[in-house]
Amino acid sequence: MIRHTCIFLFSVFLSTFVIAQEKNPKKLKSVVKNNKNLTLASDSLGLKKNSKGKVSNKDAYIDQYKIIDSNNKIEVLDTSLTIQKEYKFNYLRKDNFGLIQFANLGQTYNSLTRNFSTTNLLPQFGARARHFNYFEVEDIKYYEVPTPLTELFYKTAFQQGQLLDALFTVNTSKHFNFSIAYKGMRSLGNYQHTLTSTGNLRFTSNFKSKNGRYIAKTHIATQDLMNQENGGLTNDDLTNFTSGDQDFIDRSVFDPNFDDAENILVGKRFYLYQEYELIPQKDSINKSLSIKNIINFEDKYFQFDQTNSSDFFGESFNQSNIRDRVTLENFEAKLLINYKTSILGDISFGVGYNDINYGYDKVTILNDQQIPNRIKDQIINIGGQYYNQFGDFSLNSEIGVNISGQFDSNFFLAEAAYSIKDDIYIKGSVGYNSNSPNYNLLLNQSDYLNYNWNNIESFNNQSSSTIGVEFNSKKLFNLSFEHVSIDNFSFLAIDDDTNIIRPEQLQQSINLFKLRLDKEVKFGKFALDNSILYQKVNDDSQSLNSPELVVRNTIYYSNHFFKKKALFLQTGVTLNYFSEYYMDGYDPLLAEFYSQNQTKLGGFPRLDFFINAKIRQTRIFLKAEHFNSSFTGYDYFSAPNNPYRDFTVRFGLVWNFFL
């Protein structure tokens, strides 16, 4: 760990030294209109690029406020109020179609659909139920702004708590930007012992030399996500909940399975991306050659604490002061060469190195068998990327493979896209991934006897083959189809007789078909936005359970009011629905979902009424969530024994400041 930290600090020092040498930087070149990495969006007034879109500085326009992701894709700050902004105004700040929330803000989400398209070459850290709000490398944004920019996101929580996400970014010069952001949340919840408290601190910097040949992006992220756990309602209380008995409308009267446990996920990451053009590209015809370097060090741990042991998890080594703690240290370094020409396209080739250290601080002996405490390895991988565009046709592909180490993972992804007209876009994709199951499926230790296992030698790689087609048109509709074939599917399952949760791996193949349609119909000031997902799983073992139908329909009205259109108002009703199926259960000790075939849930509607308004760069959101809960039946659950949210009214806003 010390060796890795020294390497990282030396790289940061070298980058800082290069920045210090850039004196009197010249003005940045404007982004060309045809840049494939630039996504333009209208500003809050609906103004186009450089068309009276001044913010406060006479030389600043809305399209100069740029947001850059880890793949160098650029988006322009968008302060408009659309139905998509309504969908993203939530704890994750993402469209959560295909997810269903738990009762309290900051708890986990149950997945109504699965995504098997991945380019991972290493197992994932466990406690996936805690990772929905965990900022990965690809979730971090970098900025370039002509004037200081502040964004405040605020939303009320459930009982004694708030959610706030604040961002400040500034360019100290035309070539150097830094940002600091913090997302904090605390919510007591309506049920006993469901307090949640999370914090996500992000610091980024973005530098480009005056000649444009050197680029450096770095970020530091520290995150902690804590949940009190109660195991859900007892089986005896399920009848009291579903009956709608007025004596139990106050959810705090329910006695949960236990009330003395909590788990927490903590992570720290230091990331540095550098790129230097050895041969600069002077125009679209000439070639260019550049070298890229990525250094990433992440240290995270997951911990479960409980005051006294509970029969809910079975027998335990200790009767009190239960503590399970697992850590992961992952040091990653990559070196890539990138070559571009107008004929051959954009070609990258690189080599990567990972040093991983996963495990526990003790060795467990159970039934005269020793459970090891560590997975340590050094992995070397190679990979390449290719991109080219021929008129309206584009081709993008990526490949990677581990050439040393105990994880013999590999992946391949290829996409071809064609723009028939300005409004019609077609894309086809094929992909393959073979990777080890997550770390906690391979190795787990616990004070509870049933949660100790070692599958390092017995589990094979899980592999998936994907074929997909997309048709996108704003005037017509968006339609996508995907077929996924999965071998050696690895998952957690509960035994119907013993109720013990253990990792399993299927020997037969699973086929998943998904068809999604998105279409918005407008008639005057009214609009109907529809998202329909149909999916079919061919799985005789019923290990991969998903609802066949997931639907979201929103009918809404929008209009400007007052002089100079000072107020923009948007109001409507959203219906969410998914068909009944064997919904995955939630295990609080592992912070994981498991497959079960005992209880079918779903088939209940969720109606939300919202009123949103926009004044200048401020968007105000007011929503009556699940207002139909009292008259459509109390049979709504997010997982077995874990009810969905009751009717509540919540308020929030997003506010941008331009200095």
N, C-alpha and C positions, 0 to 999 in steps of 0.2 A: 504493500500500500504506500509506503514512504517513497519507494522508487517511482511509482506512478505519479504521485503528487509532485515530486521534483520535476519530472518531465513536463507535467502540465504547467507548473509555474514558470519553467524556463520558456515554454512556448508563449505564454502570456507576456512575459518580459520582452521577448523578441518582437512580438506584435506591437507592444507599447513603444519600443524603441523605433520601429518603422514609422509609427504614427508621429512620434516626436520630430522626425526628420522632415515631415511634410510642412514646410513653411509657405505662407501666402498661397493657400490652395486656390485654384481657379474654379470658376463656376462649373457645376456638374452639367454634363450634356443632357439635354431633354430626352425623355424616353420616346423612341420612335413609335408611331401609331401602329405599325404592323408587328411590333415585338410580340412573339408568341407567348411570352411570360407575363404580359400585362393584361389585366382585366379591369376595364373601365366601368365605373358605376356613376349614376347620377347623384348629385349632392342633395342636400335636404330641400332645396328649392326646385328640384327637378331640372337643374341647369346642366348643360353639357360642358365638355372640356373647354376651359378658358372662355366661357361665354357668360360674362358678368357673374362669375361664381366666386367673387372676392369674399374672403372671410372677414378679416379686419385689417390686415396689412394690404396696402394697395398693390403690392407685387405678388400676393399669395392667392392661389386658386385652389379649389377643392381637390382637383386632380393631382396636386403636388403633395398631398398627404398620402404617402404610400405605406402599405403594409406588406412585408416580405416574409415568406415562410422559409422552412429549412431547405426546400428545393429551389429557392430563388424565384419562385413565382410571385408576381407582384399584383396586389389588389389596391384599388383606390378607396380611401375612406368613404363610407356610405352612411349618411345620416338620414336617409329616407325612412318612411314608415310604410311597410308593406305587410302582407299576410305572412311572409316568411319571417319577418322580424317578430311577429306574434308567436310563431312556432318556436323561435329561438330564445324567447324571454323566459328562461327557466334556470334552474340551478346549474346545469351543464353549459348553458349558453350555446346549445346546439339543438337542431331539430331532433326531437326524441321519438319520432315515429318508429315503431318497432320495439319500443321499450315501455314498461309499465313501472311507475314509481311505487316505492313503499310508503307507509303512512306518514313518516316524518321526513322533512327536508334534510338532505345529507345522508340519508340511508341509501341503500343500494337500489338497483333496477333489475327487474327480471326481463330477460331477452325473449321477445316474441319471434325473432328471426335470427339466423346465424350467418356469420360471414367467415368463409374459409379461405379467402384470398389473402395471402400473406407472403412477405419476402423475408421472414425471420430465418436466421440460421442457427439460433440458439433457443433453448427452452425459455419460456416466460416465467417470471416470478409468480408465485401463487397469490392467494387472497385476491382473486380477480374481481370479487364483488366490491372491494375497496378501490378499484382502479378506475371507475367511471369518471371520477373527478381528479384523477392524477394526470398532471401535464407531462406527456412524453416529449421526446425531442421534436417530433413533427408537430406538436401542439404549440410550441413556442413561436411567437411572432417578433419580427424585427421591424424597425421603422425608419422612415426618412421624411422629415417634415420641414417646411419653410419657416414655421413659427411654432413655439411650444404648444403642445396639445395635451389636454386632460380629458379623460373619460371616466365618468362615475356611473356604475351600475348598482342599483339598490332594489331590494325586494323584501317584503315582510315574510316572516317564517311562521312556525306553528308554536305558539305559546312561549313567550319570553325569549325572543331571539330575532336576529336580522341576518340578511345576506348582503354583503357589499363587495364589489369588485372595482378597485380604483387603479387607474393607469395614468402615468405622467411620462411624456417623452419629449425630448428636445434635441435639436442639432446644435452642438456647440460651435460647429463650423459647417460649411457646405459638404464636408466629407466625413464628419463623425457624428453619430447619433447614439444616445443612450436612453434607456427607458427603465422605469421601475414600476412594478405592478404588484398588488396584493389582493388576493381574494380570500375573504374571511367570512365564516358562517357559524352561527350558534343557534340551535333550536331545541327547545325542551320536548316538544311533541305532545300528543294528546293521550298516549298510552304510558303506563308506568315504565320507567327505566328505559327510555328510548332517546335520551339526550344525545345530540350530535354536535361536534365541534371540529371544524376543519380550517386549515390555513394553507394558502399557496402563495409563496413569495417568489417573484421572478425579476431578475435583473438582466438586461440585455445591452449589448453594444454592437454597433454596425459601422464599419469603417471602409472607405474607398479612397485610394491614393489619388493625388491630383492628376496623374496621367492615366488613371483608370486601370492600371495593370495589376494592382494588389487589392484584394478584398479580404476582410476579416470580420467574422461574426462570432460572437461569444455570448454565452448566457450562464447564469447561475440560478438554480432553482432549489428551494428548500420547501418541503411539503410535509404536512402531518394531517392525517384524517382519522379522527377518533369517533367511535360509535359505542354507546352503551348497548348491551344486548340482553334480551329477555326471553329468547326462544319462541316468541309468538304466544298466541292464546293456547290455553290448555284445551284438550279435546272436549272436556265437559262444558267449556264456555262457548264452544262453537255454536251450539243451539241457541244460547242466549244472544249471541251476536246476530245470527241470521233471522231470528224471530222478530227483530225490531222492537223488542220489549223496551218500554220507555224508561224502565229502571236502569237500563244499560246503555242509554244514549250518551251519558257521560262516560267516555271510554276509560277514564282513570279508575273506574270501579273494578275493571277486570284484573284478576290475578294472573300474571304471566307464568310461564314455566319456571323461571328463576329471575332474580332481580339484583344480582351481585356480580355481573360480568361485564367486561368491555374489551374491545379490540382496537388496535391502532396500527396504521401503516405510516411509516416515516421514511422519507427519501431525500437525499441530497445529490445534486448533479452539477458537474462542471463540464462545460462543452465549449469547444473551440473549432471553428471552421476557417480555413485559410485557402486562398486561391491566388496564384500568381501567373500572369501571362508571360511565358518565355518569348513567344512570337505573337505580338498583338495583331488583332484583326482590324485592318484599316477601313475596309468596306465589306459589303456583302459577298464580294467575289473572292477576296483574298483568304488564305488559310490562316488559322491561328493554332497555337500550341500552348497549353497551360498545365500547371501542376497543382493538385489539390491535396490538402491534408486535413484530417479530422481527428481530434483527440477528445475522448469522452470518458469521464470517470463518474460512475454512479454507485452510491452506497445506500442501501435501503434495508429496512427490517419490518417484520410484522410480528405483533405480540398480542397474545390473548391472556387476560387476567381474570381470575374468579376467586372470590373470598372463600367459598366452601364448594366442595365437589357436589355435582348434581347427577342424579340418576338419568337425567336427560341424555347424557353422553356415555353412560355406562360406568363400569368400574374405573377407579383411578389409583395411581401409586400413592398419592397424598390426599388426605381428607380436607385440607385447607391450604390456602395460599397457592392456588393453582397458577402456574405461569408457563406458557409456551412461547418461545421466542426463536425466530429464524431470521438469518441475515443473508444478504447477497452483496458481494463486491464485484463489480464488473469494470475492468479497464479495457477500453477499446481505442485502437489507433488504426487509421487508414491512410494510404497513400495512393492517389489516382493520377493518371495522365489523361488529359482531354485534348482531342484533336478535332478541328472543325474545318470543313471545306464546303463550298457551295454544291459540289457534286457528290462527294462521299457522305456528307452529313456531319452529325455530331457523334463522335465515338469516344467512349471512356473505358479505360481498363485500370484495375487497381488491385491492391493486396491489402488485407486487413488482419489484425491481430487482436485477440481477446484473451484476457487473463481473468478467470472467474473463480470465485470462492464462495460457495453456497453451503449453508448448513447450520449446525447447532454446536453448543459448547459442552456437550456431554455425549457419552456413548450409552445406549440403552440395550439392556439384555432382557428379552422377553421370550418365554417358553424355551429357554436354553439356546436361543439364537440371538446373535448380536446385530443390532441395528446400527449401521455406521452413522457418523455424525457429519461427514463432509463430502461434497462433490467439488473437487479441484481439478482445473484443467487449463491448458494453454492451447488455443485454437488459432490456426492460420487459415484464412479463406481467400479466395480470389473471385473476382466478379467483373462484369462489364455491362455497359449500357450503350444503346444506339438509338439515335433519333434523326429522322430526315423528313423533309416535306417536299412533295412534288406537286406544285400547284395547290389544288384543293384536297389532295391526298397526303396523309401523314402516317408515319410508321414509328412506333416506339417499342423498345424491347429492353429487357434486363435479365441478367443471369447471375447466379452466385452459387458457390460450392465450398464446403469446408474440405481442406486437403490434409489437415492434421488435427489430432485431438480425438476424444472419445465420441463426439457428436458428428456423425457422418451425414449432415444435412445438406440439402441443395434445393434450388428453386429456379423456375423459369417463368417469365411473363412477357407476352407480346400483345400489342394493341395496334390496330389499324383503323384509321378514321377517315371519313370522306364527307366534305361539305357539298351537298348537291346544290343548295341555294343558300342565301344568307340566313334563312330561317330553318333549314333542314340539315341535321347533322346525324350521321350514322357511324357507329363504332362497333367493332368486333374485337373480342379478346379471347386468348387462351392462356392458361396458366397451370403450373404444376409446382407443388411444394411437398417436400419430405423433411420432417423435422421431429425432434424428440418431444414427447409429452412434457407438460410443465413440470418444473422442479418438484412441486409438492405432490405430484402424482408418482414421481420416482422415489422420493425419499421424504418421510415425515416422522417426526418424533413428538410425543405429547405426554403430559402427565396422565392422560386418559388412555387406558390400555388399548381400546379399539382403534385408536388413531396413530398407531405405530406401524410403519411398513417400509419395505425396501424392495423396489421394483427396478433398480438400476440395470440389472442383468436380464430380467425377464420381459420387460416391455420393449417393443420394437418402435421404430419411427411411425408416426401417423402421417399418411400421405393423402393429398387431395388433388384432383384434376378438375379444372374449371373451364367451362366454355360459356361465353356471354355475348349477347348482342344488345345494342341500345339504339333507339330511334328517338331523336329529340327535335321538337318543333314547338315554338311558343304559340304559333297560330293553330296548330293541330293538337298534338298531345306528346307526352313523353312515355315511351314504352320500353321496358327492358325485360330480357329473359336470361336466366342463368341456370346452368346444369352443373352440379357438383357431384363427383364420385369420391367417396372417402373410404380409405382402407385403414385398418388398425385404429379405428376410432377409440380415443382414450377419454375417459370421463369418470365422474364419481357417481355411484349408484347406491341405493339403499336396499338392503335385503328385506323382502316382504315378511319373513318369519322372525328375524332377530332385530330388525330395525337398525342394523349396524351399517354405517356408511363406509364404503371402501372403494379404492380405484379399480376400474375394470378396463379391459381392452378387447374389442370385438375382433373376431377372426374373419367375419364375412364383411362384404362391402355394403356401404350405404349410398343411396342415390337421393339427391335433393334437387327438386325442381322449384324455381321461383319465377313468378311472372308479376311485374309491377306496372301499374298504369297511373300516371299523373296527368290531370287535366283540369284547367280552370276555365269556366264559362262566365262571361261577363254580359250583363244586360243593363245598360244605363249605369247608374251609380251602384248597382248591386252586382255581386259576383258569387259564384259557387265553385269552391276549390275542392278537388277530390284526389285522394290517394288510396289506391286499392292494391293490396298485395295478396296474391294467391300462391301458396306453396304446398308441395306434396313431398312427403318423405317415404321412400320405399325401404323400410327397416322392420324386418320380422321380429327383431328383439325388442322393439319399442324403446330403444336407448336414446335416440335423438328425437325428442318430442317438440313439436311446434304446432301452433294453430294453423289450420288450413287457410283461414281468411283473417286479414287485418285491414281495417277500414278507418279512414279519417275523412270526414266531410265537413266543410266550413261554408256557411252562407253568411255573407257580411255586406254591409253598406259602408261606403266611404265617400267623403265630400269635403270641400273647402268651405270655410265660413268667415264672415267678417271682411272688412276692407283689406285689400291687397292679399287676400287669402291667408290671413294671419294664423288661422287655426285649421288644421287638417284633422278630421275625425274619422275613426274607423270603429264600427261596432258590429257584432254578429254572434253566432252560436256555432260551436264546434262539437261534432259527434265523433267519439272514438269507440271502436268496437273490435273485438276479436272473438273467434269462435271457441267453443269449449274444447279443452284438450287436457292431457295429463301434464299439468304445469310443473316445472322444476321446483323442487323444494330448496330452502335456504338453510345452510349450516353455519351458525355464528362462530363456532370454534375455528373453522378453516376460512371463514369469510368466502365461501364458495357455494355455488348452486349444484345440486345433484339431481340425477334422473330418478323419477318415481312413477309407478304405474298403479297407484292405489286410489288417488283422488283426482277427479276431473274438475277443472275450474275454468272460468271464462263465460262467455255468452251474455255478459251484462253490458249495457250501454253506459257511456260516460258523457254527459253533456256539460259544456262550459260556456258561460255567457261572458263576453268581454266588451269593454269600451276602451279604446286606445285613442290618444290625441297627440298631436305634434305641434309645438310652438317653437319656431326657429330651430335650434339644434337639440331641443329637449323632446324626448318621447315619453309619454306617460301611459302606464298600463294599469288597468283595473279589471279584475276577473273574478267571477263567481264560479268556483271550481266544483264540478260534480253536483250541480244544483238539483239533479234528479234523484239523489241518493235516497230520499225519504219516501218516494212514491214508485220506484221501480224495483224495490226489493233489496234487502241487505245480504246479498249473496256475492259481494264484490271482494275479491282477494288478489293480492299481488304474488302470493305464494301460499302453499298450504299452511294454515294456521296464522297467516300474516295478512290482515285485512288491508284493503286499499283505503284511500283517503275519503273521509266524509265531506259533506258540503262545507265549504269555507270561502271567505272572500279575502282576496289578497291584492296588494297594491305595490307598485314599483315604478321606476323610471330609469332612463338612460340619458345622460347629460354630457354633451361635449362642449369644452371650453377652447376657444381659439384666441391666443394672446398675440 
